[in-house]
């Protein structure tokens, strides 16, 4: 009888795999990498195809002196009604990308006195359920739809850890690992033994994609099924 394959969760969070993320250029869809070294305050992406450059540079580790973001954004703000004092009048709107014209304030009607008040809003990156690079909001390169859900990974190291976890027939977690590790937050469908074969095949397809020609046509950058999955997720969110 074969010995069980063993996986030990040591508590590594998803952020531990985010120093180098395989992405697609939002302009030409060519494969590239977002680099975010832990010992640096800079996050950078440079496309070798169209020349697009994006970066986030932190100042004193607190604020972003430069912030490029290509993912969904959220306009958020709230205030008491300026007429009757009802709390709160709020704005919480999510857009697929930065609006062409970003308002500084939005009129909101009070549900009590039915009068409008101007609510100041801020625009923030929105890190929703769709898998994206967390630094710049760029679309991930390693996406693979399955009949159970959308599988994704940041890079080869992340893929390898997912493969070792899914393949394991004996899974353990160190007491010190807590409940914030990458594998502890995986969706339930990835953890089921009956899905093991299908998930492993999908992971193997992603591993093969890493060695594909980076000069593949842009229209082949993201599988149609993954695009449909993302559209459905946006509709559910709306």
Secondary structure, DSSP 8 states (H G I E B T S, - for coil): -----EEEE----GGGG-SEEEEE-TTT--EEEEE--TT-SEEEEE-TTT--EEEEEEETTTEEEEE---S-EEEEEEE--TTT--S-EEEEEEESS--SS--SEEEEE-TTT--EEEEE-EEEE---SS-B-TTT--BBSEEEE-SS-EEEESSHHHHHHHHHHHH-SEEEE-GGGTT-STGGGS-HHHH-GGGHHHHHHHHHHHHHHTTS-TT--GGGSS-HHHHHHHHHHHHHH-
